Amino acid sequence: MTTIRVTHRTGAIYDVTVDDGRGTSAHEVTVWPSDVARYAPDATPEELLDASFRFLLEREPKEAILGRFELPIMERYFPDYPAQIAGLIGTD
């Protein structure tokens, strides 16, 4: 089972660690309040990031996820992200 840990560092910056039992990956993600309002207005940034990483891990291995990025860049790589992400909030 994969574990996703989200920690608020400062301001709009969050650290996300993914552990799939075979190793970990670390990511720095910037999530602005406007990102939360756009993608999942009823969620916290941590909930949005958890769901976003589950979304990513369904599509690529943890090693392929960028080490540092701003959340909206996901749309560039996955055009279906905005339509799908709100439905993933709170599901495990």
Secondary structure by P-SEA (a helix, b strand, c coil): cbbbbbbbccccbbbbbbbcccbbbbbbbbbcaaaaacccccccaaaaaaaaaaaaaacccccccccccccccccccccccccccccccccc
